[in-house]
Amino acid sequence: MIAQLNKEYIFTKPAKVIPRLLSYFLYEGRPATTKGRWFNPVTFMSLRNAASTKHISECEQPIFITGTGRSGSTVLGLVVSMHPDVGFLNEPKALWYTANPADDLIGSYSSATAKYMMNATDANSAVSSAVKSIYSSYLNRTNSKRIVDKFPEMIFRIEYLNQIFKSPKYIFLYRNPWDTIASTALWSENHTDILKHEDWWGVNNRKWNLLLEQVVVKDPHLSKIYSTVASLTKQTDKAAVEWIVTMNHGLKMLQEFPELILPVKYEDLANDSEKSLRAICNFTSLEAIDDFLVFGKKVLKPSTNNLPVQIHPALANAIDELSEKLGYPSQLPSMSVTE
């Protein structure tokens, strides 16, 4: 499905098809584990040209959808993209790599050193100028007023983004651990390219290694059992580690920047989409337009596939504690621990 365009989206808002295609082909890029990477040279040529041009449109108030992958972030981005003021970028990894080569976590475009976490010192003038120029180009091409950039790992780069933009807003989207872990593991298994050594964890396990080296070592739960975590190889265990460190860091960022970050539970979004979408509009200063509220009701549905998940016993306490903090049952009925 190109640019996440399906019949529901096309028939609901035909005028949004062209902006989505522009996003897909000229700004997002095709990372490892996806099809169509042959088009990347054209994407990077477009991005380099955009990065070198003068800012025309003001782009100081982007909205970032962050959290963990497989938590409903793509469908939320598509719903918000129905808003007439919004242009939607779905994990524009090529864009961010163009501005800062240290961004490439999964090794789609480079094998050079990358950073999982970034702070204000990483946002030098060259990086800031490139990002703003590309964003400005995107606003002009899509005739948009605001950008919604869905990039889950940006939860680890709040200070970096705050340095680049004057008034960014962040949606911290989270989902119950068992659904997230099961979905991540299944996605990785279904998108593994054995010959190219690619899966959810990057080329040659690059993302997983960076997660261990830069995030797990600082995690309040997992740093204490680092050697055990580093030895994990099962998809479900690695997905559980990603959920734990992301939830821990997200909660930390909520404490540090409460005025900038809106926590959104996926289950609330799916069960009462209008209430959650109105809260998002209020937080981001978007007008609550009927078009995307109605579309949200159509496509946001509660999950019904709570598949059993097996995890390493060393991860159970962290998941249990974080689940309780996030408003989920402290006992995880669909999870079991295995040696």
N, C-alpha and C positions, 0 to 999 in steps of 0.2 A: 504494500500500500504506500504509494508515493506521498510524502509530506503529511502522512496520517489522514489523507483525504478519503472519506467514504461517502456513500450516498446521502446519509443523514446530514453530514456536514455541508456537502455541496448544495443540496436542495434547501437547506435551512438558510444559508447565506452565500449565494453564488458570488457576491462581490468580494468575499474573503478568500476565494480560491487563488487568485493571482498573487496576493500578498504571501499566502502560504507557500506557493511554488517559488517565489523569489527568495523567501527565507531558506527553503530547502536547497535550492541550487546555488545561490550566490553568497550565503552567509553561514550556514550550519556546517557544511562539509559532511563527508561520509567517513566515519571512524572505522576502526577495526571491528570485525564481526558483522558489518553491514554490507549490503550490496551497493553497486554503483560507484565504487571508489575510483573508477576510471575517469569520473567527471571532476575529481578533486583539483587537477591543475587549473581548470576554468574557475572554480570557486576561489582558489588562492590568488589567482590573478585579479579577480574582482575585489577581494579583500585587501590586497596590497595597494591597489589603486585607491580604494576608499580610505585606507589608513593614512595615505599621504595627502589627502585633500583637506581643505580648511573646513572647520565646523560651520554648518549653515543653520541647522536646527538645534534648538536647546534640548539636551538629553540628560538632564541632571536628576530625573526622578524615575529611574527604572524600577521595575518590580521583579524580584527574583523569587522563583519557586524552588525551595531547597528541601533537604531532608535525605531520605534514602531512596534509591531507585525502587521500582516495583511497589510504590505506595500510592499510585493514582496521580502522580505529578503530570504525566502526559495528558491525561483526559482533563485534568483541571486546567492546564494550559490551553487546550483546545476550546474549552468552555469560555474562558476569559477572552480568548481571541475573537469571540463573537461580538465583543464590545466594539462599537464603531471607532473608539479612540485608540484601540490597542493593536499593536503589531506583535506577533508571537514568534519567538525564537526557541526552537526545541533543541536543547543541548548544543548550542553553536560552538562545538569544540574547535573547529577550524578558525572561527573568529577569535577566540581567546588565545589560541596558539599563535596566530599571526601577531597579536599584540604582545604576547609574552610566551616564548618557547618553553618556559618552565611549567606551563599549564598542562602539558600532554601526559595525563596520568596513565592512560592505557597503552601508550606507545603507537598510536595511529600514524603519527607523522614524524616521530623522532625517537631515537634511543638515548638521547642526552639526558642529563639530570633533570628531574622534575620535582615539584613541590606539591604535597597534598594540602598542607596548611600554608597560607600566605598572610602576611601582615602589612602594615602601612609602608614599611621599607621596601616592599616588593613593587609598590605602585610608583615607580619613578616617573618623571615628566614624559619620557618617551612612551611608556606603557599607557599612561593616562591619555595622552594626546591621540595615540592610535585607536584606543577603545572609543573615545568620544567621536572621533572622525568617522569610524565605521558605524557607530550607532546613529550618528547624524545622517549618513548616507542611507541607512536603512529607513529611518523615519521619512526621509524625502521620497524614496522610491515607493514606499508602501502607503504614503499619505496618512501616516499615523501620528498621533500626539504622544503616546506613551509606549514603552517597550516592556513586554513581559518576557523575561529570560528564564526559561526552565533549565536549571543546571543543579541537580541535587547536591553535588559536592561543594557548592558555593557556601554552604553552611560553615565550612572550614576556612572561609576567606572573607568573613564579615569586615574585619579591619582593613583589609586590602581594598574591598569595594567602597568602603566608607571614605577612603583616601581619594578614590577616583571621582566619586559622585558626591554632590551636595546633599541630596535628599533621597537616598535609596530606601526602598521598603522590601522587607523579606517575609515570605510566607514559609513557615516551618511546618511542612506537611509530614505527618507520621501516621503509621498504620500498625495494627497489632502485630507483635513479633512473629507469630506462627504463620500468618498469611504472607508477610513480607519475606520471611526466610524461605518458605516453600516456593513462592513465586520466583525469587532470585535464583534459587538452586535449579528450578525447572528451566528458566530462561537460559542459564549458563549451559546446562546439558544440551538444550536444543540448538544452541548457537555456537557450539564448540567446533572449531576448525582444527583438527588434529595436525594436518600438514603445516598450517601456519602458526600453530601453537597459540591459538586465540580462544578466549572465552570471556565471561564477565570480568575476569580478573586481569584482563589485558593481554598484551603480547608477551609470551614467555613469563606469565605471572607478574608482570610489572606492577599493576595496580595493587595486587596483594602484597608484594614486597614493600612498596612505598607505604602502604597502610600499616604494616608491621613496624617499619623503621621510623616513621614520622608521627604516627597517631597512637598506635597501641602502646608504645613505650611511655606515653604521657597519660593514658587512660586510667582513671581512678580505680576501676575494677580489674582491668586486664594487665596492667603493667606489673602487677604482683605475680602473675602467672605467665609471664612473657614466653618462657621456653616451651610451655605446653601449647600456647596459642600458636607459636611459630611452627610447631610440628603438625598442625592440623592440615588435612588434605581433602576431607569430604566437603562437597559443595554446601551442604546444609550448615556445617560448622563454620565455614568461612563466611557464609551469609549471616550467621548469627553474630559473628565478630563485627561485621560491618554495621549491623543494626545497633549493637551495644555501643560502639564508639561514636556513632552518629547521634544516637539519643543522648548520650552523656554530653557531647560537645554542644548539641543543640540546646539542651537545658542550661548549660553554662552561658551560652550566648544570650539566651532569654533573660538571664539575671543581669548580664552586663549591658544589654541594649534593649530593654523592655519596650521602649518607644518606637523601635525600628522593626521589631519582629512580631509577627502574629502567629501563634501556634494554631494549627488546624488539624483536628483528628479526622482521618479519612472516613471513619465510620459515621461521624456526624455529618460530614459533607455528603456522603451517599444517602443517608437516611432522611436528612432534611436539607436538601441542596439549596433551597431558596434562603433559608436562614443563614447558612454558612457563606453563601455568595454575597448576601447583603452585608455581612460582617466584613468580608474581604473588600467590598466596595467602599465601605465606610473607612476602613483602615488605610486604603490606598488612595482615597479621594477620587474614586471613579464613580460616576453616576450609575445607579442601579437600573440599567436599561432592561426592558422586558425581553428583548431578543435573546440575550445570553442566560437570563434567568429561566426562560422556557426551555432553551436548549439543555441547560444543566439538569433540569428535571427529566429530560428524555434520556440522557446518556449516563448520568451518575446513578449507579445501582449498588446496593449492598452486596458484599461478597458472600457467596454461599458455598465456596469450595475450601473449607478449612481442612486441608489434607494433613494427615498425621506427619509430624516432623520429628526426626531423631537428632539429638544434639549431644555433644560431649558433656559429661557431668560437670566439668570445670566451668562451663558457661552458664549453668542453670541459675545460680544465685544472682548473677548480674542481670539476667533477663527477668527474673522474678522481681527484683527490687525496682528496676526501671519500669516494668509493666505497672506496678502499683503507683509509681509516681505519675505515670501518664494516664492513669484512670482505667487500666485494664485489670482483669482478675489477677491476683497475685499467684494463684495456682493456674498453670497453663494446661487445660484439659487435652488439647490436641498435640501436646509435646511429650516426648519421652526422652530420657537420658540414657545414653549407651556408652559403654567403654570403647 
